[in-house]
Amino acid sequence: MNITIRNTKSVLDDIKRASSSIDLQLAKSANAALSRVANSTPVDTGAAKAAWRLERRGKSFRLSNDKEYIDALNNGSSKQAPSNFIEIALLSDSTLRSNGTIVLPQN
């Protein structure tokens, strides 16, 4: 069997454009998640809210907070936010699955 593919530059250009579009959508979703979590964080001094970081790791993103008391806050130690406020904030977005996978909307 022989298969001939012509105009491969055009196909490769289309793939690159699609990949760039997906990367942009992932970055937008990750930044929206960062904003939702930060805005849901209870504030006393503002240190926990300011400690949220978004790090790109290849094709994925990592959301983190290095404050030693962020787990206590998420477990309900503050009356300003419910227990599990992090999960609630993240799962309020229909494009984010409970396993952390971002589902891009179909165009």
C-alpha positions, 0 to 999 in steps of 0.5 A: 500500500502506498499513501501519498500526502501532498501539501504537507506544509499546509497540513503542518501549519494547520496543526501548529495553529490548532495547537496554539489555539488549544494552548491559549484556551488552556492558559485562559482556563488555568488563569480563570481557575487561579482567579476563582481560587484566589478570590475564594480564599479567606482574607485576614492579612491577605497573605494566603490569597497573595500566595496563589501561584500558577506554574506552567509545566509543559502542556499542563499547569500547576496551581499552588499555595505555599502558605503553611496554613492553607490546608487549615483554611481549606478545612474550614478554620475561617468563618469567611469561607466554607470548608473545601472552598478550593474545590468548590471554586475549581469545580464551579467551572464546567470546563474543569473535571474533578480529576483536574482535567480541563475540558475545552469547549467544542467550537 
